[in-house]
Amino acid sequence: MRIHKEGYPIITVVVLLALLIIAIINYYHPDQSNYHFAIYFLLLLFVAFIIRFFRNPDRPLTVNDSMIISPADGKIVDIAEIEEPEFFKDKRLKVSIFMSPNNVHKNWYPTSGAIRFSRHHPGRFLVAWHPKSSELNERTTIVIEKDTGTQILVRQIAGAVAQRISCYAKVDKNVTQGEELGFIKFGSRVDIFLPLGTDVMVSLNQKVVGSNTEIARL
């Protein structure tokens, strides 16, 4: 299992913290008991969970310019026509993907094109499935313009636990569908804003796989 580069600092801190706890326990209570073994086991589970959280799967795909692929692992929690106030300032079709702590938190570009807009917003930490989280939470907005002129907006949204969004988008950079977009640490959400009339190919509560599941057909 490959580990994502965003995970190395946190994994190092967690491992050192676990070793410190073990050292303190053994300093004050050197005689081994079932309580010691229970604590060791819980610490091992926690370290294993953190390492697994930062897994970095390689998911090659065949680029398809007519398809929008899922930018994240997770579950579809919203499909709706809403006003997009930051960039388009008009109605768009929004598809929201909720990422639980058990999901891979690497994000992928859902389509190929040129980055026309990229902005990070500090904010609150509402639960990621909250309807207002896309407006009030810490978030990053990226707009990709296809060769045809069609623009797709992707928004990374921090959740109640997530404290940092990593986004690798740079304005005017050309990106390829399936290329890595970024990483969100712990529970979070990714929204895609599509032109009205786009043929959506997923349904509410459907589980999707990043860089794999076809979200919509342009």
N, C-alpha and C positions, 0 to 999 in steps of 0.2 A: 504493500500500500504506500503510495507516494503521499508526502505531506506538503501542504501548500505553504509557500513562503511566508504568508501572513501568520501562520501558526507557530513558527519557531520561537519568537519571543515569549508568547503566552505559555507554550508547552514547557519552556525552560524554567519560567517562574513557578509554574505549578509543580514541576518535579522537585525543584529546590525547596519549595514550601512543604511538600510532602515529606522530604527527607528531614527538614527542620523539625516538623511535628514528631516524627519517629525518634529523632535524637533527644528532644525534650522529654518525651514520655519515658524513654529508656534511662535518661539521666535521673529522673525523680522516682521511677518505678522500674528498676533493673530486672526484677524477677518476672519472667515471662508468664503470662496467663492467657486465658481465653479472650479476655478483654483486649490484650495486645494484638492477638491474631485477628480479632474482629476489626480493630482499627486499621491494621495493615491491609486487610482485605478491602475495606471501604476506600482507603486511599488509593489502592491499586485500581479499583473500579473507576474512581474519579479521574485518575491520570489516563486510563484507557479511553474513557469517554471524551476527554479533551483532545487526545491524539486522533481519535476517530472523527471528531467534529471537523478537524482541519484536513481531512482526506482530500486528495486532488485527483479525481478520475480523469483519464484521457478519453474523450468521446469524439473521435473523428466522424465527420459527416460529409455527404455529397451536397455541395452548395446548390440551392434551388431558389432562384430569384423571385419566383412567384409565391413562395411559402414564407411564413413567419414561424420560426421555431421557438420553443420555450427557452427563455433566458435563465431559467432556474428550475431546480427540483422543488416539488411541493404540491399544493392542492389549489385548484381554482376556487376562489371564494367570492368572486364578483365578476359579472359580465353586464355592463350597463352603458348606455349613452349618457355622457355627462359633459358639462362645461370644463374645459381644460384651461385654467386661468393664467398659467405661467408663461407658456410659449405660444400656443396656438390661439388662445383666447376665443375659442369657439367650441362647438360640440364635437366630441370624438367618441369612438367606441373604446371603452376601457376594459381590459382583462387583467384581473388581479390574481397573483399567485402567492399564497401564504407558505412560508418556509418554517417548519418546526425545527427545534434544536437537533432532531434526528436526521434532518435532510442534509445533503451536500450544500454548502453555502457559497460555492463558487458560482459566478454568473457569466453568461455567454452572450455575445451579440446575436440578436434574433434575426438579423438580416445584414446583408453587405451594403456598403455605401460610405459616405464621407460624414464625419462628425461636424455638425453645424452649430451645436450648442452643448455646453457642459457646465453645470453649476451645482455647487454644494451649498446646502442650507442647514445651519445648525437648528435644533428644535427640541421638542419634547420627546418623551419615550412612552407614548400610549401603546397598548397592545397592538400588534401589527395588523390584526383583522378589524380594528376599529375604523369606521368609515372616514373619520377625520384624520387618521394617521398620515394619509398622503398629503395633507395640507399643513399639519401641525408638527409632525415628527421630524427628526433629523432625516435628511433625504438628499439624494443626488439625482439631477435630471439630465438626461442625455438625449439628443435628437440626432437621428441618423437619416441622411438624405440619400435615397437611391438614385441610380443613373437616370431613372424615369422622372425624377423630381418629387416622387412620393416621399413624405417625411414620416418617420416612425419615432415616437417618443418612448423612452424606457426610463422608469423611475425606481431607483433603489431606495427602500424605506426602512429605517431602523425600527425595531420593536421595543417592547418594555425592557428587554434584557440587553439587546444589542447596543453597544456603545461606540462603535466605529464602523464607518462605511469606507471601503477602499474602492476607488474607481480609477481605471487606467485610461479613460477617454481623454483625448486632446483634440481641441477644435482644429478642423481641417485635415485631421488624420484620416486616411482611408482604412476601413476595417472590413474584415471578411466574416460572413455568417459562421458562427461556431467558434470564433476567436474569443479569448478570454476578455470579459468586460471589467470584472472586478470581484470583490469578495465582501460579504457582510458578516460580521462576527455575531453569532448567536441569533435568536429568533428574529425574523424579519419578513419583509414582503417586497415583491417586485411587481410593478404595474406596467402594462404596455398600452399605449394610446394609438389607435389605428383610425384610418379614415372611415367615415360613416359608410355603411354598405359593404364593408369587408366581410367575407364569408368566414365566420368563426367555426372552428372544427372541434372545439372542446365544450364541455358542459360543466355546470356548477358541481363542486365536490369531486370532480375528476382529478386523479393524481397524474402529474406530468413529470417528465424527465428532461432536465436541461440539456440543450444541444441534441435533442432527440425527438421529443413530441412535437408534432405539427399543431401550432396554435390557430393559425388562420391562413386563408388563401387570398392574396390580393386580387 
